[in-house]
Amino acid sequence: MPTSEDNLIELIRGSGLEVDAVQGNEPGPSVDTAWRAMAGFGVEPSASLPLKGELGGIHRLWLDHARHAGVVGEDGTFLLTAVVTGSSAVGWVRVRLTDTADVSRLVDDQGRIEFIARSPSGDHICGVTAEEYDYWVVSLDL
């Protein structure tokens, strides 16, 4: 039977990202801390796209904001979590961009794109979350 870690890694690999290693939640901030920050009162999107319609632009939109926020390293690496049962306990997974990467394939069991990328230093996050009518790209300093 697949574990939460197996399911998370399978989802990540299915998006075309290369998995380097499972880092866990230490050193922090933890996955839970990052999700709380993304859902915080007063958080506004850096950009948004409608939930319904063409989702092909999500990858480019997110990547532009993630690079600007210093989340994606010059070598294309960053830490990632996505919505999979038990993913908070698994923690962060160190990944690398590839030519076939497309974060719009990080779809949860409700059919929505939801994930957070974190800089290796832990100072910055940039993720995509599904809100009432839109996908929000949210970039925050932690």
Secondary structure, DSSP 8 states (H G I E B T S, - for coil): ---HHHHHHHHHHHTT-EEEEEEES-SSS-HHHHHHHHT-TT---SEEEESSS--THHHHHHHHHHHHTT-S-TTSEEEEEE--TTHHHH-EEEEE--TT--GGG-B-TTS-B-EEEE-TTSSEEEEEEE-SSEEEEEEEE-
